[in-house]
Amino acid sequence: MAHNDVVQLAELVSALSYALDMTEGQPVGHSIRACWIGVHIGIELGLPPDEMTDLYYTVLLKDIGCSSTAARVCQLYLTDDIMFKRKAKFLDHTAPQFLRYLIANAGMKQNLIDRFKLIIDTALQTGEISFELTNTRCHRGADIARQMRFSEAVAQGITDLDEHWDGKGLPAKKTGASIALTARIALLAQVTDVFFISQGPEAALAEVKRRSGSWFDPQLVEALLRLGADPLFWTSLQDPDLPQRVVAFETLKHASPVNEDYLDDIAAAFAEVIDAKTPYTGGHSDRVALFSNMIAVELGMSDERRRHLRRAALLHDIGKLGVSNLTLDKPGKLDDEEWAEIKRHPALGRTILARVRAFDELSEVAGNHHERLDGKGYPCGIAGETIDFESRIVAVADVFDALTADRPYRKAMEATAALAILDDMTGPALDVNCVTALKRALVGLNAAQAA
């Protein structure tokens, strides 16, 4: 980011929300559209500016804790977490409807007897499972929102997202006005967009009316019905300029510029979102950032360049939010289809970060960290000097951490064994200067610890 560029918080968060749409299996721009719907409901209610700001960020960040349940969904239901979550957005969670949903989606690759047992077991535990998943997602999301310096009102809105007006929601079974207003609006906006995108305005309005008084605050539903009577409300949701209009919505009122320290915090918070996707990557992004910085110090990089490298390392795997945990956590060898899915994640990461003006220069690292010097990497098969130097640094750090951490298919290696593999990969795959720098840094670290 150039020094004369001023990045607004609204621009940054709205762009990163596309990554949250991926992990929930939602159509591109779901969070943006939900924000537009939610803010218009707030305007219809005459909310004051501070509450509007809290509402705005609650809706954009409502799914920020969702990656933390992905592995558990796969484990419980033996199915693709992204597909499962996408289809679950249409449910009102009545028992017969949820049972039909399990029959149609759970354990599809199991034999008939195992599928039947799985469906019965999970159906009998629906209450406990729902509480576990919702409690994890809501509280994890609220904690990350706080780490990103958002208000306690935003954190509470994320915590209360799945509470229902009639007290039958989760995790605390709150009722009525005891549920944060931001959460009440966010849930209504979410369901409205899900049905609007899939079935159109009439179906969306019919669904929210059906759930009025149970899921939704009737006063909010009435406000939405007034808005929905205008055809322009719906056409605006499909306007190609909607992302820019959503950004302008907040920044025109009271712009919130983001400085370099805040960018660091946001990158670190999103690294937690990424690493929560699978139990095998806890702390992975932080460690890749640490090893990348160690290499950069040995290579004499400037403080400013190292700062940008750290952000790139923290966000290098953001594309994995769009990959199913059935593939990410598979203990055995991947088949061709699964391998192709894995190979998509750098391109997904490049696309997400390219949307973020403050992070667009980092998109090359997200896109190139699995490229090889001999051109046999992925996703593009570029080679040699075509691969930017930051990507080559992160590639070495990424491989070293992957080797020295537990993975679903093997236990962690000792550092000496991992470095031997890095030596074998040096030249054809990895940059010799980066590998050498990492080895020097590790020797220096060991000497310092022994002193």
Buried (B, 14 or more C-beta within 10 A) or exposed (E): BEEEEBBBBBBBBBBBBBBBBBBBBBEEBBBBBBBBBBBBBBBBBEBEEEBBBBBBBBBBBBBBBBBBBBBBBBEBBBBBBBBBBBBBBBEEBEEEEBBEBBEEBBBEEBEEEEBEEBBEEBBEEBEEBBBBBBBBBBBBBBBBBBBBBBBEBBBBBBBBBBBBBBBEBBBBEBBEEEBBBBBBBBBBBBBBBBBBBEEEBEEBBEBBBEBBEBBBBEEBBEBBEEBBEEEEBBEBBEEEEBBEEBBBBBBEEEEBEBEEEBBBEBBBBBBBBBBBBBBBBBEBBBBBBBBBBBBBBBBEBEEEBBBBBBBBBBBBBBBBBBBBBBBBBBEEEBEEEBEEBBBBBBBBBBBBBBBBBBBBBBBBBBBBBBBBBEBEBBBBEBBEEEBBBBBBBBBBBBBBBBBBBEBEEEEBBEBEEBBEBBBEBBEEBBBEBBBBBBBBBBEEEEEEEEE
